[in-house]
Structure formats: structure tokens, C-alpha cells
Amino acid sequence: MAKKVVATLKTTTGKNYAKVIRTLRSEKTGAYVFKEEIIPSDNVKDYFAKK
């Protein structure tokens, strides 16, 4: 399911980036909301560890 945008996140400066998508529950409606962010690859585990 990876898209081409993931391949364009690699830079020649040495720092790679990843697009992360977190599923959250809306408090108003109870529906699922998707939050997308582009963060450095080193911080992916920390991003999903925090709530």
C-alpha cells in the first residue's frame, strides 16, 4: 500500500523522513480520524509510543 510519496521523502542531506499515519477516535462523533505527519525516520518509534 506504499505510495510514491514515500520514495520522495529521502533526501541527499543524510536525514531520511517517513510519513506516519495515526488513527484517532473523534470525541464528538466517535468516528475515526486519520492524522498524517512527516517526521524524521529516527523518531518513528517515539511518535507511536506517546499518546
The first five atom37 places (N, CA, C, CB, O) and aatype in JSON, in Angstrom:
{
  "aatype": [12, 0, 11, 11, 19, 19, 0, 16, 10, 11, 16, 16, 16, 7, 11, 2, 18, 0, 11, 19, 9, 1, 16, 10, 1, 15, 6, 11, 16, 7, 0, 18, 19, 13, 11, 6, 6, 9, 9, 14, 15, 3, 2, 19, 11, 3, 18, 13, 0, 11, 11],
  "atom_mask": [
    [1, 1, 1, 1, 1],
    [1, 1, 1, 1, 1],
    [1, 1, 1, 1, 1],
    [1, 1, 1, 1, 1],
    [1, 1, 1, 1, 1],
    [1, 1, 1, 1, 1],
    [1, 1, 1, 1, 1],
    [1, 1, 1, 1, 1],
    [1, 1, 1, 1, 1],
    [1, 1, 1, 1, 1],
    [1, 1, 1, 1, 1],
    [1, 1, 1, 1, 1],
    [1, 1, 1, 1, 1],
    [1, 1, 1, 0, 1],
    [1, 1, 1, 1, 1],
    [1, 1, 1, 1, 1],
    [1, 1, 1, 1, 1],
    [1, 1, 1, 1, 1],
    [1, 1, 1, 1, 1],
    [1, 1, 1, 1, 1],
    [1, 1, 1, 1, 1],
    [1, 1, 1, 1, 1],
    [1, 1, 1, 1, 1],
    [1, 1, 1, 1, 1],
    [1, 1, 1, 1, 1],
    [1, 1, 1, 1, 1],
    [1, 1, 1, 1, 1],
    [1, 1, 1, 1, 1],
    [1, 1, 1, 1, 1],
    [1, 1, 1, 0, 1],
    [1, 1, 1, 1, 1],
    [1, 1, 1, 1, 1],
    [1, 1, 1, 1, 1],
    [1, 1, 1, 1, 1],
    [1, 1, 1, 1, 1],
    [1, 1, 1, 1, 1],
    [1, 1, 1, 1, 1],
    [1, 1, 1, 1, 1],
    [1, 1, 1, 1, 1],
    [1, 1, 1, 1, 1],
    [1, 1, 1, 1, 1],
    [1, 1, 1, 1, 1],
    [1, 1, 1, 1, 1],
    [1, 1, 1, 1, 1],
    [1, 1, 1, 1, 1],
    [1, 1, 1, 1, 1],
    [1, 1, 1, 1, 1],
    [1, 1, 1, 1, 1],
    [1, 1, 1, 1, 1],
    [1, 1, 1, 1, 1],
    [1, 1, 1, 1, 1]
  ],
  "atom_positions": [
    [[0.8, -1.19, 0.0], [0.0, 0.0, 0.0], [0.85, 1.26, 0.0], [-0.91, -0.01, 1.18], [0.3, 2.37, 0.07]],
    [[2.16, 1.13, -0.08], [3.02, 2.31, -0.1], [2.81, 3.08, -1.39], [4.5, 1.91, 0.06], [2.59, 2.5, -2.45]],
    [[2.87, 4.37, -1.27], [2.69, 5.22, -2.43], [4.02, 5.85, -2.81], [1.62, 6.31, -2.16], [4.99, 5.75, -2.06]],
    [[4.06, 6.49, -3.95], [5.3, 7.08, -4.44], [5.79, 8.21, -3.56], [5.12, 7.57, -5.84], [6.99, 8.52, -3.59]],
    [[4.93, 8.85, -2.79], [5.36, 9.95, -1.95], [6.4, 9.49, -0.93], [4.17, 10.57, -1.23], [7.23, 10.3, -0.52]],
    [[6.38, 8.24, -0.53], [7.36, 7.72, 0.42], [8.75, 7.75, -0.19], [6.99, 6.3, 0.86], [9.72, 8.05, 0.51]],
    [[8.86, 7.44, -1.46], [10.16, 7.42, -2.13], [10.73, 8.84, -2.25], [10.03, 6.78, -3.51], [11.95, 9.0, -2.29]],
    [[9.89, 9.84, -2.32], [10.37, 11.21, -2.47], [10.76, 11.84, -1.14], [9.33, 12.06, -3.15], [11.27, 12.96, -1.13]],
    [[10.54, 11.16, -0.04], [10.89, 11.72, 1.26], [12.37, 11.55, 1.59], [10.06, 11.07, 2.34], [12.85, 12.15, 2.54]],
    [[13.08, 10.76, 0.82], [14.51, 10.57, 1.04], [15.26, 11.78, 0.48], [15.01, 9.26, 0.38], [14.99, 12.23, -0.64]],
    [[16.18, 12.3, 1.26], [16.94, 13.46, 0.83], [18.41, 13.11, 0.75], [16.73, 14.65, 1.79], [18.85, 12.1, 1.3]],
    [[19.15, 13.92, 0.07], [20.59, 13.7, -0.07], [21.36, 14.3, 1.08], [21.09, 14.27, -1.39], [22.58, 14.15, 1.15]],
    [[20.68, 15.0, 2.0], [21.36, 15.63, 3.12], [21.68, 14.65, 4.23], [20.52, 16.76, 3.67], [22.35, 15.02, 5.2]],
    [[21.23, 13.4, 4.12], [21.56, 12.4, 5.1], [20.43, 12.1, 6.07], [0.0, 0.0, 0.0], [20.5, 11.1, 6.78]],
    [[19.42, 12.92, 6.13], [18.31, 12.69, 7.05], [17.11, 12.18, 6.27], [17.95, 14.0, 7.84], [16.61, 12.86, 5.37]],
    [[16.65, 10.99, 6.6], [15.5, 10.41, 5.92], [14.25, 10.72, 6.71], [15.67, 8.89, 5.74], [14.27, 10.84, 7.93]],
    [[13.16, 10.86, 5.98], [11.88, 11.18, 6.59], [10.88, 10.07, 6.3], [11.36, 12.53, 6.09], [11.01, 9.35, 5.31]],
    [[9.89, 9.94, 7.17], [8.85, 8.94, 7.0], [7.5, 9.61, 7.17], [9.03, 7.77, 8.0], [7.33, 10.52, 7.98]],
    [[6.54, 9.14, 6.4], [5.17, 9.62, 6.53], [4.45, 8.64, 7.45], [4.45, 9.74, 5.14], [4.34, 7.46, 7.14]],
    [[3.95, 9.14, 8.58], [3.27, 8.28, 9.54], [1.8, 8.68, 9.62], [3.93, 8.38, 10.94], [1.46, 9.86, 9.53]],
    [[0.96, 7.7, 9.78], [-0.48, 7.91, 9.87], [-0.97, 7.29, 11.16], [-1.23, 7.31, 8.63], [-0.78, 6.1, 11.39]],
    [[-1.59, 8.09, 12.0], [-2.11, 7.62, 13.28], [-3.63, 7.67, 13.23], [-1.56, 8.48, 14.48], [-4.22, 8.66, 12.78]],
    [[-4.27, 6.61, 13.69], [-5.72, 6.54, 13.74], [-6.18, 6.99, 15.12], [-6.23, 5.11, 13.43], [-5.75, 6.43, 16.13]],
    [[-7.04, 7.99, 15.16], [-7.57, 8.51, 16.41], [-9.09, 8.42, 16.4], [-7.11, 9.96, 16.64], [-9.7, 8.3, 15.34]],
    [[-9.68, 8.47, 17.56], [-11.13, 8.43, 17.69], [-11.63, 9.83, 18.0], [-11.57, 7.41, 18.78], [-11.17, 10.44, 18.97]],
    [[-12.54, 10.35, 17.22], [-13.1, 11.67, 17.45], [-14.0, 11.62, 18.69], [-13.89, 12.16, 16.21], [-14.83, 10.72, 18.82]],
    [[-13.83, 12.58, 19.58], [-14.64, 12.61, 20.8], [-16.05, 13.11, 20.54], [-13.97, 13.47, 21.85], [-16.98, 12.75, 21.27]],
    [[-16.23, 13.93, 19.51], [-17.56, 14.46, 19.21], [-18.46, 13.41, 18.59], [-17.44, 15.65, 18.27], [-19.58, 13.19, 19.05]],
    [[-17.97, 12.75, 17.53], [-18.82, 11.85, 16.77], [-18.53, 10.38, 17.02], [-18.69, 12.13, 15.31], [-19.38, 9.53, 16.76]],
    [[-17.34, 10.06, 17.51], [-16.95, 8.68, 17.72], [-16.39, 8.04, 16.47], [0.0, 0.0, 0.0], [-16.03, 6.86, 16.49]],
    [[-16.32, 8.79, 15.38], [-15.77, 8.27, 14.13], [-14.24, 8.3, 14.18], [-16.3, 9.09, 12.91], [-13.65, 9.01, 14.99]],
    [[-13.63, 7.53, 13.31], [-12.17, 7.51, 13.24], [-11.66, 8.69, 12.44], [-11.67, 6.2, 12.63], [-12.25, 9.08, 11.44]],
    [[-10.55, 9.26, 12.91], [-9.89, 10.38, 12.26], [-8.45, 9.96, 12.02], [-9.98, 11.69, 13.12], [-7.82, 9.37, 12.9]],
    [[-7.93, 10.26, 10.84], [-6.56, 9.9, 10.5], [-5.7, 11.15, 10.54], [-6.49, 9.23, 9.1], [-6.0, 12.16, 9.89]],
    [[-4.62, 11.08, 11.31], [-3.68, 12.2, 11.45], [-2.39, 11.81, 10.74], [-3.42, 12.56, 12.95], [-1.74, 10.84, 11.13]],
    [[-2.01, 12.57, 9.72], [-0.81, 12.28, 8.94], [0.26, 13.32, 9.24], [-1.13, 12.25, 7.41], [-0.03, 14.51, 9.33]],
    [[1.49, 12.84, 9.4], [2.62, 13.73, 9.63], [3.85, 13.18, 8.93], [2.89, 13.91, 11.14], [3.96, 11.97, 8.69]],
    [[4.77, 14.06, 8.6], [6.06, 13.66, 8.06], [7.1, 14.0, 9.12], [6.37, 14.38, 6.68], [7.28, 15.17, 9.48]],
    [[7.78, 12.97, 9.61], [8.74, 13.14, 10.7], [10.05, 12.45, 10.32], [8.19, 12.58, 12.04], [10.05, 11.61, 9.41]],
    [[11.15, 12.78, 10.98], [12.41, 12.07, 10.72], [12.29, 10.59, 11.07], [13.57, 12.71, 11.51], [11.6, 10.23, 12.02]],
    [[12.95, 9.76, 10.31], [12.87, 8.3, 10.5], [13.34, 7.87, 11.88], [13.69, 7.59, 9.44], [12.89, 6.85, 12.39]],
    [[14.22, 8.63, 12.49], [14.73, 8.28, 13.82], [13.65, 8.39, 14.9], [15.91, 9.18, 14.17], [13.75, 7.73, 15.93]],
    [[12.63, 9.21, 14.68], [11.63, 9.49, 15.7], [10.34, 8.7, 15.53], [11.32, 10.94, 15.72], [9.36, 9.0, 16.21]],
    [[10.3, 7.72, 14.64], [9.06, 7.0, 14.37], [8.59, 6.21, 15.59], [9.24, 6.06, 13.17], [7.42, 6.26, 15.94]],
    [[9.5, 5.48, 16.23], [9.1, 4.68, 17.39], [8.62, 5.57, 18.53], [10.27, 3.81, 17.87], [7.66, 5.23, 19.22]],
    [[9.29, 6.7, 18.74], [8.87, 7.62, 19.79], [7.5, 8.23, 19.49], [9.92, 8.74, 19.96], [6.7, 8.46, 20.4]],
    [[7.24, 8.49, 18.22], [5.95, 9.07, 17.82], [4.79, 8.15, 18.17], [5.95, 9.36, 16.3], [3.77, 8.6, 18.68]],
    [[4.95, 6.85, 17.91], [3.88, 5.91, 18.19], [3.83, 5.51, 19.67], [4.04, 4.67, 17.33], [2.8, 5.02, 20.14]],
    [[4.91, 5.71, 20.41], [4.93, 5.38, 21.83], [4.15, 6.38, 22.67], [6.36, 5.31, 22.32], [3.53, 6.01, 23.67]],
    [[4.17, 7.67, 22.25], [3.44, 8.67, 23.01], [1.96, 8.65, 22.63], [4.03, 10.06, 22.78], [1.58, 8.22, 21.54]],
    [[1.14, 9.12, 23.55], [-0.29, 9.17, 23.28], [-0.79, 10.58, 23.33], [-1.07, 8.33, 24.26], [-1.98, 10.82, 23.12]]
  ]
}
